[in-house]
């Protein structure tokens, strides 16, 4: 998360608190349960919404960090940047 400056890699959201808490989670690009890869280049910072969407397969991240968004979901984002 430090290497991403505590910003969501998808939407850029950054929220930090003086008590060293922030809004992003560290997520594994390749699932840790399957690949046991805990290296920093297999990690990415995502906000709570985009961490959930990533875990549900709404988007994926290729090895070159290119983000590919699924068409298999509906979305309404009147006050924020939509995912697709
Ligand atoms: Zn986000």
PDB file of the backbone (N, CA, C, O) and the ligand in Angstrom, with CONECT records:
HET     ZN  A 101       1
ATOM      1  N   UNK A   1       0.834  -1.184   0.000  1.00  0.00           N
ATOM      2  CA  UNK A   1       0.000   0.000   0.000  1.00  0.00           C
ATOM      3  C   UNK A   1       0.882   1.253   0.000  1.00  0.00           C
ATOM      4  O   UNK A   1       0.540   2.264  -0.613  1.00  0.00           O
ATOM      5  N   UNK A   2       2.026   1.170   0.698  1.00  0.00           N
ATOM      6  CA  UNK A   2       2.944   2.305   0.729  1.00  0.00           C
ATOM      7  C   UNK A   2       3.462   2.615  -0.669  1.00  0.00           C
ATOM      8  O   UNK A   2       3.579   3.780  -1.050  1.00  0.00           O
ATOM      9  N   UNK A   3       3.777   1.553  -1.442  1.00  0.00           N
ATOM     10  CA  UNK A   3       4.313   1.767  -2.786  1.00  0.00           C
ATOM     11  C   UNK A   3       3.290   2.428  -3.704  1.00  0.00           C
ATOM     12  O   UNK A   3       3.679   3.041  -4.698  1.00  0.00           O
ATOM     13  N   UNK A   4       2.007   2.325  -3.408  1.00  0.00           N
ATOM     14  CA  UNK A   4       0.952   2.979  -4.198  1.00  0.00           C
ATOM     15  C   UNK A   4       0.531   4.298  -3.554  1.00  0.00           C
ATOM     16  O   UNK A   4      -0.471   4.882  -3.966  1.00  0.00           O
ATOM     17  N   UNK A   5       1.262   4.776  -2.564  1.00  0.00           N
ATOM     18  CA  UNK A   5       0.955   6.022  -1.870  1.00  0.00           C
ATOM     19  C   UNK A   5      -0.452   6.014  -1.272  1.00  0.00           C
ATOM     20  O   UNK A   5      -1.106   7.052  -1.168  1.00  0.00           O
ATOM     21  N   UNK A   6      -0.901   4.823  -0.884  1.00  0.00           N
ATOM     22  CA  UNK A   6      -2.193   4.651  -0.217  1.00  0.00           C
ATOM     23  C   UNK A   6      -3.375   5.086  -1.077  1.00  0.00           C
ATOM     24  O   UNK A   6      -4.425   5.462  -0.556  1.00  0.00           O
ATOM     25  N   UNK A   7      -3.199   5.033  -2.406  1.00  0.00           N
ATOM     26  CA  UNK A   7      -4.286   5.359  -3.335  1.00  0.00           C
ATOM     27  C   UNK A   7      -4.827   4.077  -3.959  1.00  0.00           C
ATOM     28  O   UNK A   7      -4.088   3.117  -4.174  1.00  0.00           O
ATOM     29  N   UNK A   8      -6.118   4.075  -4.244  1.00  0.00           N
ATOM     30  CA  UNK A   8      -6.718   2.960  -4.966  1.00  0.00           C
ATOM     31  C   UNK A   8      -6.171   2.966  -6.394  1.00  0.00           C
ATOM     32  O   UNK A   8      -6.225   3.988  -7.079  1.00  0.00           O
ATOM     33  N   UNK A   9      -5.647   1.831  -6.838  1.00  0.00           N
ATOM     34  CA  UNK A   9      -5.083   1.739  -8.184  1.00  0.00           C
ATOM     35  C   UNK A   9      -6.155   1.884  -9.255  1.00  0.00           C
ATOM     36  O   UNK A   9      -5.840   2.224 -10.396  1.00  0.00           O
ATOM     37  N   UNK A  10      -7.417   1.632  -8.911  1.00  0.00           N
ATOM     38  CA  UNK A  10      -8.488   1.724  -9.903  1.00  0.00           C
ATOM     39  C   UNK A  10      -9.019   3.141  -9.998  1.00  0.00           C
ATOM     40  O   UNK A  10      -9.091   3.695 -11.096  1.00  0.00           O
ATOM     41  N   UNK A  11      -9.392   3.741  -8.882  1.00  0.00           N
ATOM     42  CA  UNK A  11     -10.076   5.042  -8.932  1.00  0.00           C
ATOM     43  C   UNK A  11      -9.244   6.195  -8.373  1.00  0.00           C
ATOM     44  O   UNK A  11      -9.611   7.358  -8.542  1.00  0.00           O
ATOM     45  N   UNK A  12      -8.147   5.890  -7.721  1.00  0.00           N
ATOM     46  CA  UNK A  12      -7.287   6.946  -7.196  1.00  0.00           C
ATOM     47  C   UNK A  12      -7.713   7.496  -5.855  1.00  0.00           C
ATOM     48  O   UNK A  12      -7.092   8.426  -5.341  1.00  0.00           O
ATOM     49  N   UNK A  13      -8.773   6.932  -5.273  1.00  0.00           N
ATOM     50  CA  UNK A  13      -9.225   7.441  -3.971  1.00  0.00           C
ATOM     51  C   UNK A  13      -8.136   7.261  -2.914  1.00  0.00           C
ATOM     52  O   UNK A  13      -7.499   6.212  -2.814  1.00  0.00           O
ATOM     53  N   UNK A  14      -7.949   8.320  -2.132  1.00  0.00           N
ATOM     54  CA  UNK A  14      -6.994   8.270  -1.030  1.00  0.00           C
ATOM     55  C   UNK A  14      -7.640   8.932   0.168  1.00  0.00           C
ATOM     56  O   UNK A  14      -7.989  10.111   0.114  1.00  0.00           O
ATOM     57  N   UNK A  15      -7.801   8.194   1.237  1.00  0.00           N
ATOM     58  CA  UNK A  15      -8.315   8.739   2.488  1.00  0.00           C
ATOM     59  C   UNK A  15      -7.421   8.203   3.591  1.00  0.00           C
ATOM     60  O   UNK A  15      -7.291   6.991   3.764  1.00  0.00           O
ATOM     61  N   UNK A  16      -6.809   9.108   4.333  1.00  0.00           N
ATOM     62  CA  UNK A  16      -5.938   8.685   5.433  1.00  0.00           C
ATOM     63  C   UNK A  16      -6.368   9.395   6.709  1.00  0.00           C
ATOM     64  O   UNK A  16      -7.010  10.445   6.677  1.00  0.00           O
ATOM     65  N   UNK A  17      -5.998   8.794   7.821  1.00  0.00           N
ATOM     66  CA  UNK A  17      -6.287   9.379   9.122  1.00  0.00           C
ATOM     67  C   UNK A  17      -4.987   9.516   9.887  1.00  0.00           C
ATOM     68  O   UNK A  17      -4.029   8.789   9.624  1.00  0.00           O
ATOM     69  N   UNK A  18      -4.948  10.434  10.824  1.00  0.00           N
ATOM     70  CA  UNK A  18      -3.716  10.686  11.571  1.00  0.00           C
ATOM     71  C   UNK A  18      -3.305   9.494  12.420  1.00  0.00           C
ATOM     72  O   UNK A  18      -2.161   9.417  12.869  1.00  0.00           O
ATOM     73  N   UNK A  19      -4.220   8.568  12.643  1.00  0.00           N
ATOM     74  CA  UNK A  19      -3.882   7.394  13.446  1.00  0.00           C
ATOM     75  C   UNK A  19      -3.391   6.238  12.572  1.00  0.00           C
ATOM     76  O   UNK A  19      -3.537   5.066  12.920  1.00  0.00           O
ATOM     77  N   UNK A  20      -2.801   6.606  11.416  1.00  0.00           N
ATOM     78  CA  UNK A  20      -2.182   5.637  10.498  1.00  0.00           C
ATOM     79  C   UNK A  20      -3.166   4.598   9.994  1.00  0.00           C
ATOM     80  O   UNK A  20      -2.852   3.411   9.914  1.00  0.00           O
ATOM     81  N   UNK A  21      -4.362   5.062   9.655  1.00  0.00           N
ATOM     82  CA  UNK A  21      -5.319   4.197   8.992  1.00  0.00           C
ATOM     83  C   UNK A  21      -5.644   4.816   7.650  1.00  0.00           C
ATOM     84  O   UNK A  21      -5.559   6.032   7.481  1.00  0.00           O
ATOM     85  N   UNK A  22      -6.016   3.980   6.700  1.00  0.00           N
ATOM     86  CA  UNK A  22      -6.344   4.475   5.370  1.00  0.00           C
ATOM     87  C   UNK A  22      -7.442   3.606   4.767  1.00  0.00           C
ATOM     88  O   UNK A  22      -7.818   2.567   5.310  1.00  0.00           O
ATOM     89  N   UNK A  23      -7.941   4.073   3.620  1.00  0.00           N
ATOM     90  CA  UNK A  23      -9.123   3.421   3.040  1.00  0.00           C
ATOM     91  C   UNK A  23      -8.775   2.256   2.125  1.00  0.00           C
ATOM     92  O   UNK A  23      -9.661   1.485   1.756  1.00  0.00           O
ATOM     93  N   UNK A  24      -7.509   2.106   1.751  1.00  0.00           N
ATOM     94  CA  UNK A  24      -7.184   1.047   0.804  1.00  0.00           C
ATOM     95  C   UNK A  24      -6.773  -0.246   1.503  1.00  0.00           C
ATOM     96  O   UNK A  24      -6.264  -0.244   2.624  1.00  0.00           O
ATOM     97  N   UNK A  25      -7.012  -1.343   0.798  1.00  0.00           N
ATOM     98  CA  UNK A  25      -6.577  -2.667   1.224  1.00  0.00           C
ATOM     99  C   UNK A  25      -5.454  -3.112   0.298  1.00  0.00           C
ATOM    100  O   UNK A  25      -5.400  -2.700  -0.861  1.00  0.00           O
ATOM    101  N   UNK A  26      -4.576  -3.934   0.796  1.00  0.00           N
ATOM    102  CA  UNK A  26      -3.596  -4.591  -0.057  1.00  0.00           C
ATOM    103  C   UNK A  26      -4.239  -5.851  -0.622  1.00  0.00           C
ATOM    104  O   UNK A  26      -4.683  -6.716   0.133  1.00  0.00           O
ATOM    105  N   UNK A  27      -4.289  -5.956  -1.939  1.00  0.00           N
ATOM    106  CA  UNK A  27      -4.909  -7.122  -2.572  1.00  0.00           C
ATOM    107  C   UNK A  27      -3.855  -7.864  -3.386  1.00  0.00           C
ATOM    108  O   UNK A  27      -2.924  -7.255  -3.912  1.00  0.00           O
ATOM    109  N   UNK A  28      -4.006  -9.167  -3.485  1.00  0.00           N
ATOM    110  CA  UNK A  28      -3.131  -9.965  -4.339  1.00  0.00           C
ATOM    111  C   UNK A  28      -3.695  -9.966  -5.756  1.00  0.00           C
ATOM    112  O   UNK A  28      -4.877 -10.249  -5.948  1.00  0.00           O
ATOM    113  N   UNK A  29      -2.867  -9.654  -6.747  1.00  0.00           N
ATOM    114  CA  UNK A  29      -3.306  -9.690  -8.144  1.00  0.00           C
ATOM    115  C   UNK A  29      -3.582 -11.142  -8.543  1.00  0.00           C
ATOM    116  O   UNK A  29      -4.664 -11.458  -9.038  1.00  0.00           O
ATOM    117  N   UNK A  30      -2.603 -12.020  -8.326  1.00  0.00           N
ATOM    118  CA  UNK A  30      -2.833 -13.463  -8.485  1.00  0.00           C
ATOM    119  C   UNK A  30      -3.249 -13.977  -7.115  1.00  0.00           C
ATOM    120  O   UNK A  30      -2.556 -13.705  -6.134  1.00  0.00           O
ATOM    121  N   UNK A  31      -4.347 -14.705  -7.010  1.00  0.00           N
ATOM    122  CA  UNK A  31      -4.840 -15.140  -5.695  1.00  0.00           C
ATOM    123  C   UNK A  31      -3.773 -15.858  -4.878  1.00  0.00           C
ATOM    124  O   UNK A  31      -3.147 -16.803  -5.357  1.00  0.00           O
ATOM    125  N   UNK A  32      -3.568 -15.407  -3.647  1.00  0.00           N
ATOM    126  CA  UNK A  32      -2.534 -16.003  -2.803  1.00  0.00           C
ATOM    127  C   UNK A  32      -2.820 -17.475  -2.536  1.00  0.00           C
ATOM    128  O   UNK A  32      -1.894 -18.284  -2.485  1.00  0.00           O
ATOM    129  N   UNK A  33      -4.086 -17.830  -2.367  1.00  0.00           N
ATOM    130  CA  UNK A  33      -4.445 -19.225  -2.058  1.00  0.00           C
ATOM    131  C   UNK A  33      -4.025 -20.167  -3.182  1.00  0.00           C
ATOM    132  O   UNK A  33      -3.742 -21.340  -2.939  1.00  0.00           O
ATOM    133  N   UNK A  34      -3.984 -19.657  -4.407  1.00  0.00           N
ATOM    134  CA  UNK A  34      -3.654 -20.507  -5.554  1.00  0.00           C
ATOM    135  C   UNK A  34      -2.173 -20.445  -5.900  1.00  0.00           C
ATOM    136  O   UNK A  34      -1.580 -21.464  -6.256  1.00  0.00           O
ATOM    137  N   UNK A  35      -1.556 -19.240  -5.797  1.00  0.00           N
ATOM    138  CA  UNK A  35      -0.187 -19.065  -6.267  1.00  0.00           C
ATOM    139  C   UNK A  35       0.831 -18.885  -5.138  1.00  0.00           C
ATOM    140  O   UNK A  35       2.033 -18.958  -5.393  1.00  0.00           O
ATOM    141  N   UNK A  36       0.393 -18.655  -3.909  1.00  0.00           N
ATOM    142  CA  UNK A  36       1.269 -18.423  -2.750  1.00  0.00           C
ATOM    143  C   UNK A  36       2.338 -17.373  -3.071  1.00  0.00           C
ATOM    144  O   UNK A  36       3.486 -17.493  -2.644  1.00  0.00           O
ATOM    145  N   UNK A  37       1.950 -16.354  -3.818  1.00  0.00           N
ATOM    146  CA  UNK A  37       2.885 -15.308  -4.247  1.00  0.00           C
ATOM    147  C   UNK A  37       2.638 -14.055  -3.418  1.00  0.00           C
ATOM    148  O   UNK A  37       1.661 -13.339  -3.636  1.00  0.00           O
ATOM    149  N   UNK A  38       3.532 -13.795  -2.466  1.00  0.00           N
ATOM    150  CA  UNK A  38       3.383 -12.654  -1.574  1.00  0.00           C
ATOM    151  C   UNK A  38       4.369 -11.541  -1.914  1.00  0.00           C
ATOM    152  O   UNK A  38       4.612 -10.656  -1.094  1.00  0.00           O
ATOM    153  N   UNK A  39       4.946 -11.582  -3.138  1.00  0.00           N
ATOM    154  CA  UNK A  39       5.905 -10.552  -3.535  1.00  0.00           C
ATOM    155  C   UNK A  39       5.190  -9.225  -3.770  1.00  0.00           C
ATOM    156  O   UNK A  39       3.990  -9.194  -4.043  1.00  0.00           O
ATOM    157  N   UNK A  40       5.943  -8.132  -3.660  1.00  0.00           N
ATOM    158  CA  UNK A  40       5.324  -6.801  -3.777  1.00  0.00           C
ATOM    159  C   UNK A  40       4.737  -6.574  -5.166  1.00  0.00           C
ATOM    160  O   UNK A  40       3.749  -5.853  -5.302  1.00  0.00           O
ATOM    161  N   UNK A  41       5.336  -7.186  -6.221  1.00  0.00           N
ATOM    162  CA  UNK A  41       4.782  -6.970  -7.556  1.00  0.00           C
ATOM    163  C   UNK A  41       3.525  -7.804  -7.810  1.00  0.00           C
ATOM    164  O   UNK A  41       2.926  -7.706  -8.882  1.00  0.00           O
ATOM    165  N   UNK A  42       3.124  -8.615  -6.845  1.00  0.00           N
ATOM    166  CA  UNK A  42       1.827  -9.284  -6.932  1.00  0.00           C
ATOM    167  C   UNK A  42       0.778  -8.578  -6.076  1.00  0.00           C
ATOM    168  O   UNK A  42      -0.328  -9.089  -5.901  1.00  0.00           O
ATOM    169  N   UNK A  43       1.115  -7.428  -5.554  1.00  0.00           N
ATOM    170  CA  UNK A  43       0.191  -6.705  -4.698  1.00  0.00           C
ATOM    171  C   UNK A  43      -0.292  -5.421  -5.338  1.00  0.00           C
ATOM    172  O   UNK A  43       0.391  -4.831  -6.175  1.00  0.00           O
ATOM    173  N   UNK A  44      -1.467  -5.000  -4.938  1.00  0.00           N
ATOM    174  CA  UNK A  44      -2.029  -3.760  -5.464  1.00  0.00           C
ATOM    175  C   UNK A  44      -2.920  -3.165  -4.376  1.00  0.00           C
ATOM    176  O   UNK A  44      -3.523  -3.895  -3.590  1.00  0.00           O
ATOM    177  N   UNK A  45      -2.998  -1.843  -4.338  1.00  0.00           N
ATOM    178  CA  UNK A  45      -3.851  -1.170  -3.367  1.00  0.00           C
ATOM    179  C   UNK A  45      -5.202  -0.865  -4.003  1.00  0.00           C
ATOM    180  O   UNK A  45      -5.278  -0.273  -5.080  1.00  0.00           O
ATOM    181  N   UNK A  46      -6.254  -1.276  -3.326  1.00  0.00           N
ATOM    182  CA  UNK A  46      -7.605  -1.027  -3.826  1.00  0.00           C
ATOM    183  C   UNK A  46      -8.481  -0.519  -2.697  1.00  0.00           C
ATOM    184  O   UNK A  46      -8.357  -0.982  -1.563  1.00  0.00           O
ATOM    185  N   UNK A  47      -9.379   0.441  -2.994  1.00  0.00           N
ATOM    186  CA  UNK A  47     -10.347   0.888  -2.004  1.00  0.00           C
ATOM    187  C   UNK A  47     -11.327  -0.254  -1.724  1.00  0.00           C
ATOM    188  O   UNK A  47     -11.315  -1.270  -2.418  1.00  0.00           O
ATOM    189  N   UNK A  48     -12.162  -0.087  -0.721  1.00  0.00           N
ATOM    190  CA  UNK A  48     -13.067  -1.171  -0.316  1.00  0.00           C
ATOM    191  C   UNK A  48     -13.982  -1.594  -1.471  1.00  0.00           C
ATOM    192  O   UNK A  48     -14.201  -2.786  -1.689  1.00  0.00           O
ATOM    193  N   UNK A  49     -14.512  -0.619  -2.205  1.00  0.00           N
ATOM    194  CA  UNK A  49     -15.413  -0.949  -3.312  1.00  0.00           C
ATOM    195  C   UNK A  49     -14.687  -1.731  -4.399  1.00  0.00           C
ATOM    196  O   UNK A  49     -15.182  -2.756  -4.870  1.00  0.00           O
ATOM    197  N   UNK A  50     -13.531  -1.254  -4.790  1.00  0.00           N
ATOM    198  CA  UNK A  50     -12.829  -1.909  -5.885  1.00  0.00           C
ATOM    199  C   UNK A  50     -12.168  -3.204  -5.442  1.00  0.00           C
ATOM    200  O   UNK A  50     -11.956  -4.087  -6.272  1.00  0.00           O
ATOM    201  N   UNK A  51     -11.835  -3.349  -4.172  1.00  0.00           N
ATOM    202  CA  UNK A  51     -11.345  -4.641  -3.674  1.00  0.00           C
ATOM    203  C   UNK A  51     -12.457  -5.687  -3.789  1.00  0.00           C
ATOM    204  O   UNK A  51     -12.224  -6.815  -4.223  1.00  0.00           O
ATOM    205  N   UNK A  52     -13.656  -5.294  -3.397  1.00  0.00           N
ATOM    206  CA  UNK A  52     -14.801  -6.211  -3.507  1.00  0.00           C
ATOM    207  C   UNK A  52     -15.046  -6.571  -4.969  1.00  0.00           C
ATOM    208  O   UNK A  52     -15.214  -7.743  -5.306  1.00  0.00           O
ATOM    209  N   UNK A  53     -15.064  -5.547  -5.843  1.00  0.00           N
ATOM    210  CA  UNK A  53     -15.325  -5.785  -7.269  1.00  0.00           C
ATOM    211  C   UNK A  53     -14.247  -6.678  -7.882  1.00  0.00           C
ATOM    212  O   UNK A  53     -14.554  -7.528  -8.717  1.00  0.00           O
ATOM    213  N   UNK A  54     -13.008  -6.497  -7.483  1.00  0.00           N
ATOM    214  CA  UNK A  54     -11.903  -7.331  -7.985  1.00  0.00           C
ATOM    215  C   UNK A  54     -12.079  -8.772  -7.519  1.00  0.00           C
ATOM    216  O   UNK A  54     -11.929  -9.706  -8.306  1.00  0.00           O
ATOM    217  N   UNK A  55     -12.397  -8.950  -6.237  1.00  0.00           N
ATOM    218  CA  UNK A  55     -12.600 -10.307  -5.708  1.00  0.00           C
ATOM    219  C   UNK A  55     -13.778 -11.006  -6.378  1.00  0.00           C
ATOM    220  O   UNK A  55     -13.777 -12.230  -6.502  1.00  0.00           O
ATOM    221  N   UNK A  56     -14.780 -10.248  -6.810  1.00  0.00           N
ATOM    222  CA  UNK A  56     -15.947 -10.836  -7.472  1.00  0.00           C
ATOM    223  C   UNK A  56     -15.743 -11.017  -8.971  1.00  0.00           C
ATOM    224  O   UNK A  56     -16.621 -11.548  -9.652  1.00  0.00           O
ATOM    225  N   UNK A  57     -14.604 -10.585  -9.491  1.00  0.00           N
ATOM    226  CA  UNK A  57     -14.306 -10.788 -10.904  1.00  0.00           C
ATOM    227  C   UNK A  57     -14.877  -9.728 -11.825  1.00  0.00           C
ATOM    228  O   UNK A  57     -14.981  -9.954 -13.031  1.00  0.00           O
ATOM    229  N   UNK A  58     -15.249  -8.572 -11.286  1.00  0.00           N
ATOM    230  CA  UNK A  58     -15.788  -7.504 -12.130  1.00  0.00           C
ATOM    231  C   UNK A  58     -14.698  -6.843 -12.968  1.00  0.00           C
ATOM    232  O   UNK A  58     -14.982  -6.228 -13.995  1.00  0.00           O
ATOM    233  N   UNK A  59     -13.462  -6.973 -12.529  1.00  0.00           N
ATOM    234  CA  UNK A  59     -12.336  -6.571 -13.373  1.00  0.00           C
ATOM    235  C   UNK A  59     -11.139  -7.422 -13.003  1.00  0.00           C
ATOM    236  O   UNK A  59     -11.077  -8.005 -11.920  1.00  0.00           O
ATOM    237  N   UNK A  60     -10.200  -7.481 -13.915  1.00  0.00           N
ATOM    238  CA  UNK A  60      -8.974  -8.229 -13.668  1.00  0.00           C
ATOM    239  C   UNK A  60      -7.783  -7.355 -14.029  1.00  0.00           C
ATOM    240  O   UNK A  60      -7.922  -6.341 -14.712  1.00  0.00           O
ATOM    241  N   UNK A  61      -6.632  -7.758 -13.568  1.00  0.00           N
ATOM    242  CA  UNK A  61      -5.415  -6.979 -13.797  1.00  0.00           C
ATOM    243  C   UNK A  61      -4.384  -7.896 -14.435  1.00  0.00           C
ATOM    244  O   UNK A  61      -4.018  -8.926 -13.869  1.00  0.00           O
ATOM    245  N   UNK A  62      -3.917  -7.510 -15.622  1.00  0.00           N
ATOM    246  CA  UNK A  62      -2.918  -8.307 -16.320  1.00  0.00           C
ATOM    247  C   UNK A  62      -1.531  -8.047 -15.727  1.00  0.00           C
ATOM    248  O   UNK A  62      -1.348  -7.145 -14.909  1.00  0.00           O
ATOM    249  N   UNK A  63      -0.562  -8.855 -16.154  1.00  0.00           N
ATOM    250  CA  UNK A  63       0.804  -8.744 -15.632  1.00  0.00           C
ATOM    251  C   UNK A  63       1.400  -7.355 -15.847  1.00  0.00           C
ATOM    252  O   UNK A  63       2.240  -6.919 -15.059  1.00  0.00           O
ATOM    253  N   UNK A  64       0.977  -6.646 -16.909  1.00  0.00           N
ATOM    254  CA  UNK A  64       1.501  -5.301 -17.163  1.00  0.00           C
ATOM    255  C   UNK A  64       0.657  -4.230 -16.458  1.00  0.00           C
ATOM    256  O   UNK A  64       0.752  -3.046 -16.780  1.00  0.00           O
ATOM    257  N   UNK A  65      -0.163  -4.656 -15.501  1.00  0.00           N
ATOM    258  CA  UNK A  65      -1.038  -3.790 -14.692  1.00  0.00           C
ATOM    259  C   UNK A  65      -2.167  -3.163 -15.498  1.00  0.00           C
ATOM    260  O   UNK A  65      -2.823  -2.237 -15.021  1.00  0.00           O
ATOM    261  N   UNK A  66      -2.407  -3.657 -16.724  1.00  0.00           N
ATOM    262  CA  UNK A  66      -3.560  -3.195 -17.488  1.00  0.00           C
ATOM    263  C   UNK A  66      -4.827  -3.766 -16.855  1.00  0.00           C
ATOM    264  O   UNK A  66      -4.885  -4.951 -16.527  1.00  0.00           O
ATOM    265  N   UNK A  67      -5.837  -2.917 -16.686  1.00  0.00           N
ATOM    266  CA  UNK A  67      -7.097  -3.320 -16.066  1.00  0.00           C
ATOM    267  C   UNK A  67      -8.125  -3.612 -17.152  1.00  0.00           C
ATOM    268  O   UNK A  67      -8.372  -2.781 -18.026  1.00  0.00           O
ATOM    269  N   UNK A  68      -8.721  -4.798 -17.087  1.00  0.00           N
ATOM    270  CA  UNK A  68      -9.770  -5.197 -18.020  1.00  0.00           C
ATOM    271  C   UNK A  68     -11.063  -5.358 -17.222  1.00  0.00           C
ATOM    272  O   UNK A  68     -11.127  -6.145 -16.277  1.00  0.00           O
ATOM    273  N   UNK A  69     -12.095  -4.601 -17.614  1.00  0.00           N
ATOM    274  CA  UNK A  69     -13.363  -4.596 -16.890  1.00  0.00           C
ATOM    275  C   UNK A  69     -14.358  -5.519 -17.588  1.00  0.00           C
ATOM    276  O   UNK A  69     -14.502  -5.484 -18.810  1.00  0.00           O
ATOM    277  N   UNK A  70     -15.038  -6.338 -16.803  1.00  0.00           N
ATOM    278  CA  UNK A  70     -16.065  -7.246 -17.306  1.00  0.00           C
ATOM    279  C   UNK A  70     -17.276  -6.451 -17.786  1.00  0.00           C
ATOM    280  O   UNK A  70     -17.537  -5.351 -17.300  1.00  0.00           O
ATOM    281  N   UNK A  71     -17.999  -7.005 -18.726  1.00  0.00           N
ATOM    282  CA  UNK A  71     -19.281  -6.416 -19.128  1.00  0.00           C
ATOM    283  C   UNK A  71     -20.443  -7.065 -18.403  1.00  0.00           C
ATOM    284  O   UNK A  71     -21.597  -6.706 -18.639  1.00  0.00           O
ATOM    285  N   UNK A  72     -20.158  -8.015 -17.526  1.00  0.00           N
ATOM    286  CA  UNK A  72     -21.182  -8.859 -16.920  1.00  0.00           C
ATOM    287  C   UNK A  72     -21.690  -8.301 -15.584  1.00  0.00           C
ATOM    288  O   UNK A  72     -21.818  -9.042 -14.610  1.00  0.00           O
ATOM    289  N   UNK A  73     -21.976  -7.003 -15.542  1.00  0.00           N
ATOM    290  CA  UNK A  73     -22.588  -6.422 -14.351  1.00  0.00           C
ATOM    291  C   UNK A  73     -23.263  -5.105 -14.713  1.00  0.00           C
ATOM    292  O   UNK A  73     -22.936  -4.478 -15.721  1.00  0.00           O
ATOM    293  N   UNK A  74     -24.202  -4.703 -13.878  1.00  0.00           N
ATOM    294  CA  UNK A  74     -24.894  -3.435 -14.057  1.00  0.00           C
ATOM    295  C   UNK A  74     -24.339  -2.461 -13.020  1.00  0.00           C
ATOM    296  O   UNK A  74     -23.889  -2.866 -11.948  1.00  0.00           O
ATOM    297  N   UNK A  75     -24.378  -1.189 -13.350  1.00  0.00           N
ATOM    298  CA  UNK A  75     -23.757  -0.197 -12.486  1.00  0.00           C
ATOM    299  C   UNK A  75     -24.478   1.139 -12.601  1.00  0.00           C
ATOM    300  O   UNK A  75     -24.852   1.558 -13.696  1.00  0.00           O
ATOM    301  N   UNK A  76     -24.666   1.790 -11.490  1.00  0.00           N
ATOM    302  CA  UNK A  76     -25.132   3.173 -11.460  1.00  0.00           C
ATOM    303  C   UNK A  76     -24.172   3.939 -10.574  1.00  0.00           C
ATOM    304  O   UNK A  76     -24.035   3.618  -9.393  1.00  0.00           O
ATOM    305  N   UNK A  77     -23.520   4.920 -11.106  1.00  0.00           N
ATOM    306  CA  UNK A  77     -22.540   5.693 -10.355  1.00  0.00           C
ATOM    307  C   UNK A  77     -22.768   7.189 -10.600  1.00  0.00           C
ATOM    308  O   UNK A  77     -21.932   7.851 -11.215  1.00  0.00           O
ATOM    309  N   UNK A  78     -23.906   7.726 -10.116  1.00  0.00           N
ATOM    310  CA  UNK A  78     -24.226   9.118 -10.447  1.00  0.00           C
ATOM    311  C   UNK A  78     -23.242  10.128  -9.869  1.00  0.00           C
ATOM    312  O   UNK A  78     -23.124  11.232 -10.403  1.00  0.00           O
ATOM    313  N   UNK A  79     -22.543   9.791  -8.811  1.00  0.00           N
ATOM    314  CA  UNK A  79     -21.660  10.767  -8.158  1.00  0.00           C
ATOM    315  C   UNK A  79     -20.197  10.357  -8.136  1.00  0.00           C
ATOM    316  O   UNK A  79     -19.382  10.996  -7.471  1.00  0.00           O
ATOM    317  N   UNK A  80     -19.857   9.291  -8.862  1.00  0.00           N
ATOM    318  CA  UNK A  80     -18.460   8.890  -8.905  1.00  0.00           C
ATOM    319  C   UNK A  80     -18.155   8.286 -10.267  1.00  0.00           C
ATOM    320  O   UNK A  80     -19.059   8.002 -11.052  1.00  0.00           O
ATOM    321  N   UNK A  81     -16.894   8.099 -10.528  1.00  0.00           N
ATOM    322  CA  UNK A  81     -16.443   7.572 -11.808  1.00  0.00           C
ATOM    323  C   UNK A  81     -16.909   6.116 -11.948  1.00  0.00           C
ATOM    324  O   UNK A  81     -16.592   5.282 -11.100  1.00  0.00           O
ATOM    325  N   UNK A  82     -17.653   5.810 -13.008  1.00  0.00           N
ATOM    326  CA  UNK A  82     -18.093   4.424 -13.189  1.00  0.00           C
ATOM    327  C   UNK A  82     -16.927   3.502 -13.546  1.00  0.00           C
ATOM    328  O   UNK A  82     -15.891   3.948 -14.038  1.00  0.00           O
ATOM    329  N   UNK A  83     -17.122   2.200 -13.286  1.00  0.00           N
ATOM    330  CA  UNK A  83     -16.062   1.243 -13.582  1.00  0.00           C
ATOM    331  C   UNK A  83     -15.958   0.936 -15.070  1.00  0.00           C
ATOM    332  O   UNK A  83     -14.882   0.605 -15.569  1.00  0.00           O
ATOM    333  N   UNK A  84     -17.102   1.048 -15.789  1.00  0.00           N
ATOM    334  CA  UNK A  84     -17.041   0.760 -17.224  1.00  0.00           C
ATOM    335  C   UNK A  84     -17.718   1.836 -18.029  1.00  0.00           C
ATOM    336  O   UNK A  84     -17.760   1.754 -19.257  1.00  0.00           O
TER     337      UNK A  84
HETATM  338 ZN    ZN A 101     -11.271   2.480  -5.823  1.00  0.00          ZN
END
